[in-house]
Amino acid sequence: MEKISSAIYEFIRAYVPEEDILPDEPMSRHTTFRVGGEAQCLIRISNVKQLQKLIPYFRQVEVPYFVLGNGSNLLVSDKGYEGVILQIGNKMNTITAEGTRIVAQAGALLSQVARNALENGLTGFEFASGIPGSIGGGVVMNAGAYGGEMKQVVESVL
């Protein structure tokens, strides 16, 4: 496994606080099944700007990366992950109601979005209340339950 170079870590540090850069991080700490070896580096993402800077850079320097949400229903090999994990979680979980719409950041849990919809008298998202994932992961995989699916309620993704 090729190590991530110091130049790459230097680039990451330009956009991400040191405490959010976790080299050799056990993935068992970040999945609901609690399995998985070490990722070469896990980065806790705080804002969209970080993603806008890091993803194109990783593509340019050919560093493999994976975007992780809540880690529900995700299996990581005991051999770990050769590359960078970009974790979108509780630092990007804002939920707001705007009229008849809910606006949620990718790290918001589906159950929290469903609760927010209920509190604001909005219907259609009840199916998601028991799904353990994040809104970002739910959109990517078209999460669904009880006859409802994300494709029925998502209007746009930014």
C-alpha positions as CSV (number, residue, x, y, z in Angstrom):
1,M,0.0,0.0,0.0
2,E,1.5,3.3,-1.1
3,K,1.5,5.9,1.7
4,I,-0.1,9.3,1.3
5,S,2.7,11.8,0.7
6,S,3.6,14.7,3.0
7,A,2.8,17.1,0.2
8,I,-0.8,15.7,0.0
9,Y,-1.1,16.1,3.8
10,E,0.1,19.6,3.5
11,F,-2.6,20.4,0.9
12,I,-5.2,18.8,3.2
13,R,-4.1,20.9,6.2
14,A,-4.6,24.1,4.1
15,Y,-8.3,23.5,4.2
16,V,-9.0,21.2,7.2
17,P,-8.1,21.7,10.8
18,E,-5.6,19.2,12.2
19,E,-8.1,17.7,14.6
20,D,-10.3,16.6,11.7
21,I,-7.4,14.8,9.9
22,L,-7.2,11.2,11.2
23,P,-4.3,9.2,9.6
24,D,-4.5,5.4,9.9
25,E,-8.1,5.6,11.3
26,P,-9.9,2.3,12.1
27,M,-13.0,2.2,10.0
28,S,-14.7,0.0,12.6
29,R,-15.2,3.3,14.5
30,H,-17.2,4.7,11.6
31,T,-19.6,2.0,10.5
32,T,-22.8,0.7,12.1
33,F,-21.5,-2.9,11.7
34,R,-18.3,-1.9,13.6
35,V,-16.0,-3.8,11.2
36,G,-13.2,-2.7,8.9
37,G,-9.5,-2.1,8.9
38,E,-7.7,1.2,8.8
39,A,-8.2,3.9,6.2
40,Q,-5.0,5.6,5.3
41,C,-6.6,8.9,6.2
42,L,-10.1,9.9,7.3
43,I,-11.1,13.6,7.1
44,R,-14.1,14.9,9.0
45,I,-15.7,17.4,6.6
46,S,-17.0,20.7,8.0
47,N,-18.2,22.6,5.0
48,V,-18.8,22.4,1.2
49,K,-15.6,24.5,0.5
50,Q,-13.5,21.6,1.8
51,L,-15.1,19.2,-0.6
52,Q,-14.8,21.7,-3.5
53,K,-11.0,21.9,-2.8
54,L,-10.2,18.3,-1.8
55,I,-12.1,16.2,-4.4
56,P,-10.6,17.9,-7.5
57,Y,-7.2,17.7,-5.9
58,F,-7.5,14.0,-5.1
59,R,-8.6,13.3,-8.7
60,Q,-5.6,15.4,-10.0
61,V,-3.0,13.6,-7.9
62,E,-4.8,10.2,-8.3
63,V,-5.5,9.6,-4.6
64,P,-8.4,7.2,-4.2
65,Y,-11.2,8.7,-2.0
66,F,-14.6,7.7,-0.7
67,V,-17.3,9.9,0.6
68,L,-18.8,8.5,3.8
69,G,-22.0,9.5,5.6
70,N,-23.3,7.7,8.7
71,G,-21.6,4.4,7.8
72,S,-24.9,2.5,8.0
73,N,-25.0,-0.8,6.1
74,L,-21.4,-0.3,4.9
75,L,-18.8,-3.1,5.1
76,V,-15.2,-2.1,5.0
77,S,-12.5,-4.8,4.4
78,D,-10.4,-5.8,7.3
79,K,-7.5,-4.8,5.0
80,G,-8.7,-1.2,5.3
81,Y,-9.0,1.4,2.6
82,E,-6.0,2.6,0.5
83,G,-6.9,6.3,0.2
84,V,-8.8,9.0,1.9
85,I,-12.3,8.8,3.5
86,L,-14.2,12.0,3.4
87,Q,-16.7,11.8,6.3
88,I,-19.7,14.0,6.0
89,G,-21.4,13.9,9.4
90,N,-22.5,16.0,12.3
91,K,-20.5,19.1,11.2
92,M,-22.8,19.2,8.1
93,N,-26.2,18.3,9.5
94,T,-28.2,21.5,9.4
95,I,-32.0,21.1,8.7
96,T,-34.4,24.0,8.0
97,A,-38.0,24.2,6.9
98,E,-38.6,26.7,4.1
99,G,-42.3,26.8,3.4
100,T,-43.3,23.4,2.1
101,R,-39.7,22.3,1.7
102,I,-37.1,20.9,4.0
103,V,-33.5,21.9,3.2
104,A,-31.0,19.5,4.8
105,Q,-27.2,19.2,4.6
106,A,-25.8,15.8,3.6
107,G,-24.8,14.8,7.1
108,A,-28.3,15.2,8.6
109,L,-29.7,11.8,9.8
110,L,-32.8,10.7,7.9
111,S,-34.6,10.3,11.2
112,Q,-33.9,13.9,12.1
113,V,-35.1,15.2,8.8
114,A,-38.3,13.1,9.2
115,R,-38.8,14.6,12.7
116,N,-38.2,18.2,11.3
117,A,-40.8,17.5,8.6
118,L,-43.3,16.3,11.2
119,E,-42.7,19.3,13.5
120,N,-43.4,21.6,10.5
121,G,-46.5,19.9,9.4
122,L,-45.0,18.4,6.2
123,T,-45.9,15.0,5.0
124,G,-44.2,12.5,2.6
125,F,-41.0,11.8,4.5
126,E,-42.5,9.4,7.2
127,F,-41.0,6.4,5.5
128,A,-37.5,7.6,6.4
129,S,-38.0,7.9,10.1
130,G,-36.6,4.5,10.9
131,I,-33.7,4.4,8.4
132,P,-30.4,4.7,10.2
133,G,-28.5,6.6,7.5
134,S,-27.8,10.2,6.5
135,I,-29.7,12.2,3.9
136,G,-26.6,12.3,1.6
137,G,-26.3,8.5,1.7
138,G,-30.0,8.1,1.4
139,V,-30.1,10.2,-1.8
140,V,-27.1,8.4,-3.3
141,M,-28.7,4.9,-2.8
142,N,-32.3,6.0,-3.1
143,A,-33.1,4.8,0.4
144,G,-36.7,3.7,1.0
145,A,-39.0,1.8,3.3
146,Y,-42.8,1.2,3.7
147,G,-43.5,2.1,0.0
148,G,-41.6,5.4,0.1
149,E,-38.3,6.3,-1.6
150,M,-36.0,9.2,-1.7
151,K,-36.8,9.7,-5.4
152,Q,-40.4,10.6,-4.5
153,V,-39.4,13.4,-2.1
154,V,-36.1,14.9,-3.3
155,E,-36.5,18.0,-5.4
156,S,-32.8,18.9,-5.9
157,V,-29.3,18.2,-4.7
158,L,-26.6,20.9,-4.6
